[in-house]
Structures are given as structure tokens and as C-alpha cells.
Amino acid sequence: MGNIEEVIVVGGGIGGLAAAYGIGKLGKKVTVIEQAPAFGEVGAGLQLGPNGLRALDALGVLDEVYQHAVFPRRHVFMDALSGKELSSVQFGEAFEKTFGYPYIVIHRSDLHSVLLKACEKLNNIRFLTNHRLESVEEFDDYVELRCENGATLKGKLVIGADGIRSVVRQKLINRNSKPVPARYVAYRFTVPMSEMTINIDWDEKLTWIGPGIHLVQYPVRHKSVINQVAVFESQNYNEENDDWGTIDELYDMFKDCCPTVKESIKFAERGFVSKLHDINPLEKWSTKRVTLLGDSAHAMLQYLAQGACQALEDTVCLVEKLKEHEADLAKALDEYQKERIPRASQVQRGARMWGKIKHAKEDHARLLRDTIMLNRTPDDYTYLEWLYKDRKLASV
Ligand SMILES: Cc1cc2nc3c(=O)[nH]c(=O)nc-3n(C[C@H](O)[C@H](O)[C@H](O)COP(=O)(O)OP(=O)(O)OC[C@H]3O[C@@H](n4cnc5c(N)ncnc54)[C@H](O)[C@@H]3O)c2cc1C
């Protein structure tokens, strides 16, 4: 029958590496297969809220992560057109007291390499690059994975952490779970601080919102680099080809913005473009020997900055369940999906809703949103509790 691996993780992104590390720490032998020739992340920033940090703490890597993090003082919401402040969330003492952890921003590669280094320190995790999974088949005693390079692997437990276009999900869990286009486009670009000409307090994280657009800005890498994400609704979206969401369209969508926003997006051409998609919440993640984790399970729009945080929450839950039901893998995977599906689905739906709120176009919707924003105080965390509080305490 050939060698059967104990655990195979498909995909070496943030979710896959976190899972490999957490399960590796249980003493199990883990093989991570990755389609790319090397492990890595895209050159952009990532925000991690208290729930993501709680998970990193449970994994035991939080101190290393903090060494690469920037701790913004506030999250400020600005009107992209008028340039006026609408609202802010105060981080710091009151925030940490409420949620147990701060709010950080970090370069993706830095988080990814903390996780990779942690995995490498364990001697029971092996990595196979250039292994693109093509098909997956489950039998009573094992799961068979076939890769594009001709390799066949067998595993007792397979974790599909292979992202939004997950082969594991689409071949084994739900054939109809195709990515759903949002018709929005994100330009992600980082700019050395020395090149930034605008007058901004870089101790803060800024979100500029406007009709069908937004721009996020925050510093990473000890404030030497500013991470920016410009997002807009494409007016030229079509299903047939990829010829939409161009840089000219971006400039056109941002043309009525205040001078600071216009000055900031002039660097967008340097960035890379993501056509935004999510998936509809799934009813099932697991079979007897296979489960999903991260974007493969619950790819979401980025408007709550939660995709990676949810992948980390998944990891902690999965590790807990594998430990608790060591002798009954099917039960562990079932308990994992029972706990995680409601939570992750809520965040997926919440992200769609907050996207609509941020990008509101109608005057009445903007008036209502702005009135609520202007009337809340920076230490009013009402809207964040469901997301950031300890999942065992949170009323979700
Ligand atoms: C613009 C934008 C901003 C975001 N900002 C935030 C944020 O601030 N905070 C936050 O928490 N989240 C954020 N997210 C979401 C976050 O990036 C993702 O949720 C997270 O990276 C998902 O990690 P993952 O490991 O599940 O999947 P991925 O990062 O997609 O990793 C999947 C891995 O699997 C590999 N793979 C894929 N298919 C195969 C195959 N067939 N065989 C072998 N390997 C395969 C890929 O090469 C990749 O390495 C943002 C997303 C976007 C688009």
C-alpha cells in the first residue's frame, strides 16, 4: 500500500503553516505540500486583531510576531472625499483590557517567516515544494493525493489549506463552492516612508471611505514602509475576460477624493492587483479523514481584516479537537467543523455587510452611517465585541 503519512497539509500559506506547527507540536509527523517553488507570502501588510493574536499566543509564537509588529495608536476612519475624520477606534489600554490583546499591523512575509521558522524548529515537519495537488480521493484507511509533478502521497489525515481555489474543497467537500466575484479590485502597494509626501500621523491606521472606494494605510517594518490598499468597484466588470479593474479605472474612481488620498494613490501602479472574491458559507468542511482550514474553508472579503485571523482561530480549534479526541479522528474533525462553521460563516457574512457600509453610495445610507460614526466615542467597542472577544465568551 506504500507509506502512509500521519498528517498532510496542502498549502503553505499562513493557515497551512500555522496548522502544521500546531499539529506538529502534538508530536504528529506532518508533511506540508506547496505548489510554489518556495514558501512565501505576497509583499503586503496584514492587520491582526485581538482574536488573531489570541490564537498566535495559544500557538506559542506571539512574542516573535510582536518583534515584527507595529502597534497603531488608533484606527481612524476618514471621509475620502472631504478629507474629514468620521470616527476612530482607540487602541491601547482600554482596548487591551476589553479584548485581552492589542491590535497590530505587520508585513505578511514577517508573519509567514515566523511560522515557517517555528515549523523548522520541530523535526517532525517536512516540506515539499513544487507539489501542486491535482486530485484527492478518500478511502476507509487513508486519503490519496495526486500531484501535477506525478507524485502520489497517502495520508491518514489531510488538511486542505490550499486557499480560495482549494482543490481539496472542490474535489471532495463541495463541488459547487466556486469563488464568488465581488466586482471589486484591490491594488496593494508598499511605499518607503522616505517617499511619502503627505502629512499624516503614522502612529495610526487610516481607512478612507467613499462611494464604491476605500483606501487603507498603515506602516509596517518598524515604520520604514507604508502599506496601502486601494479598493474600488469596477464599472467594467465582466465574466468573460480579465480586462477590467485597470489603473486608469482606479484613478477615475478616486478622482473626486481629497488631495491626501489622491497624492497617496499615485504609487498604486507599483502594486499588484487582486480581483476580489469570497465563497458562500459552507455547510460542511470535514469528512472522516479530510478537513478544510483558512481561505479554503471560508474565503471572505477583507473588509473586517479577518481572513488570516480566522485561519489562526481554525488552527487552534483543530489542534484542540485532535488532542481531545485522539483516538477518534472522525469525531475530532466533526467537532472542529461544528465549532468553526457558525463562527467563520458569521464573519464571512459580516465582511460582505461591512463592505456595503464602507462603500455606500446612496446619500441616505451615507448620512446614516456617518451620523453613527460621528456620534460614537473612540472607546466604544460595541461593534467589535462579537469579533474580538474570546470566542468562548463572545456571544456570536
Ligand atoms: C486585499 C486583502 C487584504 C487582506 N487583509 C487582511 C488583513 O488585514 N487581516 C487578515 O486577517 N486577513 C486579511 N486578508 C485575508 C488573508 O490574506 C487570507 O485570508 C489568508 O492569507 C489566507 O491564508 P490561507 O493560508 O488560508 O490561504 P492562502 O494564503 O491562499 O495560501 C494557500 C497556499 O496554498 C497553496 N496552494 C494553492 N493551491 C494548491 C494546490 N493545488 N496544491 C498545493 N498548494 C496549493 C498556495 O500556493 C498558497 O501557498 C486580506 C486579503 C486581501 C485579498
Ligand as a Chemical Component Dictionary entry (heavy atoms), coordinates in Angstrom:
data_LIG
# 
_chem_comp.id                   LIG 
_chem_comp.type                 NON-POLYMER 
_chem_comp.pdbx_formal_charge   0 
_chem_comp.three_letter_code    LIG 
# 
loop_
_chem_comp_atom.comp_id 
_chem_comp_atom.atom_id 
_chem_comp_atom.alt_atom_id 
_chem_comp_atom.type_symbol 
_chem_comp_atom.charge 
_chem_comp_atom.model_Cartn_x 
_chem_comp_atom.model_Cartn_y 
_chem_comp_atom.model_Cartn_z 
_chem_comp_atom.pdbx_ordinal 
LIG C1  C1  C 0 -6.566 42.838 -0.133 1  
LIG C2  C2  C 0 -6.587 41.866 1.013  2  
LIG C3  C3  C 0 -6.307 42.297 2.286  3  
LIG C4  C4  C 0 -6.362 41.411 3.356  4  
LIG N1  N1  N 0 -6.096 41.875 4.613  5  
LIG C5  C5  C 0 -6.203 41.031 5.671  6  
LIG C6  C6  C 0 -5.938 41.510 6.987  7  
LIG O1  O1  O 0 -5.591 42.675 7.173  8  
LIG N2  N2  N 0 -6.067 40.641 8.031  9  
LIG C7  C7  C 0 -6.440 39.331 7.844  10 
LIG O2  O2  O 0 -6.552 38.582 8.833  11 
LIG N3  N3  N 0 -6.684 38.853 6.594  12 
LIG C8  C8  C 0 -6.561 39.658 5.520  13 
LIG N4  N4  N 0 -6.780 39.193 4.259  14 
LIG C9  C9  C 0 -7.107 37.760 4.087  15 
LIG C10 C10 C 0 -5.868 36.883 4.167  16 
LIG O3  O3  O 0 -4.902 37.336 3.250  17 
LIG C11 C11 C 0 -6.219 35.449 3.838  18 
LIG O4  O4  O 0 -7.397 35.077 4.472  19 
LIG C12 C12 C 0 -5.117 34.491 4.293  20 
LIG O5  O5  O 0 -3.889 34.851 3.714  21 
LIG C13 C13 C 0 -5.497 33.073 3.909  22 
LIG O6  O6  O 0 -4.435 32.207 4.225  23 
LIG P1  P1  P 0 -4.533 30.690 3.762  24 
LIG O7  O7  O 0 -3.257 30.073 4.217  25 
LIG O8  O8  O 0 -5.810 30.093 4.172  26 
LIG O9  O9  O 0 -4.584 30.745 2.161  27 
LIG P2  P2  P 0 -3.508 31.273 1.126  28 
LIG O10 O10 O 0 -2.742 32.410 1.653  29 
LIG O11 O11 O 0 -4.220 31.454 -0.169 30 
LIG O12 O12 O 0 -2.484 30.059 1.000  31 
LIG C14 C14 C 0 -2.792 28.919 0.243  32 
LIG C15 C15 C 0 -1.489 28.225 -0.100 33 
LIG O13 O13 O 0 -1.793 27.011 -0.765 34 
LIG C16 C16 C 0 -1.033 26.909 -1.948 35 
LIG N5  N5  N 0 -1.840 26.118 -2.885 36 
LIG C17 C17 C 0 -2.966 26.510 -3.503 37 
LIG N6  N6  N 0 -3.438 25.527 -4.282 38 
LIG C18 C18 C 0 -2.572 24.491 -4.146 39 
LIG C19 C19 C 0 -2.518 23.186 -4.706 40 
LIG N7  N7  N 0 -3.449 22.751 -5.565 41 
LIG N8  N8  N 0 -1.515 22.367 -4.337 42 
LIG C20 C20 C 0 -0.540 22.786 -3.468 43 
LIG N9  N9  N 0 -0.544 24.021 -2.919 44 
LIG C21 C21 C 0 -1.550 24.864 -3.243 45 
LIG C22 C22 C 0 -0.800 28.351 -2.381 46 
LIG O14 O14 O 0 0.311  28.474 -3.237 47 
LIG C23 C23 C 0 -0.603 29.039 -1.048 48 
LIG O15 O15 O 0 0.720  28.994 -0.613 49 
LIG C24 C24 C 0 -6.719 40.051 3.146  50 
LIG C25 C25 C 0 -6.988 39.608 1.858  51 
LIG C26 C26 C 0 -6.923 40.502 0.792  52 
LIG C27 C27 C 0 -7.236 39.997 -0.595 53 
# 
loop_
_chem_comp_bond.comp_id 
_chem_comp_bond.atom_id_1 
_chem_comp_bond.atom_id_2 
_chem_comp_bond.value_order 
_chem_comp_bond.pdbx_ordinal 
LIG C1  C2  SING 1  
LIG C2  C3  SING 2  
LIG C2  C26 DOUB 3  
LIG C3  C4  DOUB 4  
LIG C4  N1  SING 5  
LIG C4  C24 SING 6  
LIG N1  C5  DOUB 7  
LIG C5  C6  SING 8  
LIG C5  C8  SING 9  
LIG C6  O1  DOUB 10 
LIG C6  N2  SING 11 
LIG N2  C7  SING 12 
LIG C7  O2  DOUB 13 
LIG C7  N3  SING 14 
LIG N3  C8  DOUB 15 
LIG C8  N4  SING 16 
LIG N4  C9  SING 17 
LIG N4  C24 SING 18 
LIG C9  C10 SING 19 
LIG C10 O3  SING 20 
LIG C10 C11 SING 21 
LIG C11 O4  SING 22 
LIG C11 C12 SING 23 
LIG C12 O5  SING 24 
LIG C12 C13 SING 25 
LIG C13 O6  SING 26 
LIG O6  P1  SING 27 
LIG P1  O7  DOUB 28 
LIG P1  O8  SING 29 
LIG P1  O9  SING 30 
LIG O9  P2  SING 31 
LIG P2  O10 DOUB 32 
LIG P2  O11 SING 33 
LIG P2  O12 SING 34 
LIG O12 C14 SING 35 
LIG C14 C15 SING 36 
LIG C15 O13 SING 37 
LIG C15 C23 SING 38 
LIG O13 C16 SING 39 
LIG C16 N5  SING 40 
LIG C16 C22 SING 41 
LIG N5  C17 SING 42 
LIG N5  C21 SING 43 
LIG C17 N6  DOUB 44 
LIG N6  C18 SING 45 
LIG C18 C19 SING 46 
LIG C18 C21 DOUB 47 
LIG C19 N7  SING 48 
LIG C19 N8  DOUB 49 
LIG N8  C20 SING 50 
LIG C20 N9  DOUB 51 
LIG N9  C21 SING 52 
LIG C22 O14 SING 53 
LIG C22 C23 SING 54 
LIG C23 O15 SING 55 
LIG C24 C25 DOUB 56 
LIG C25 C26 SING 57 
LIG C26 C27 SING 58 
# 
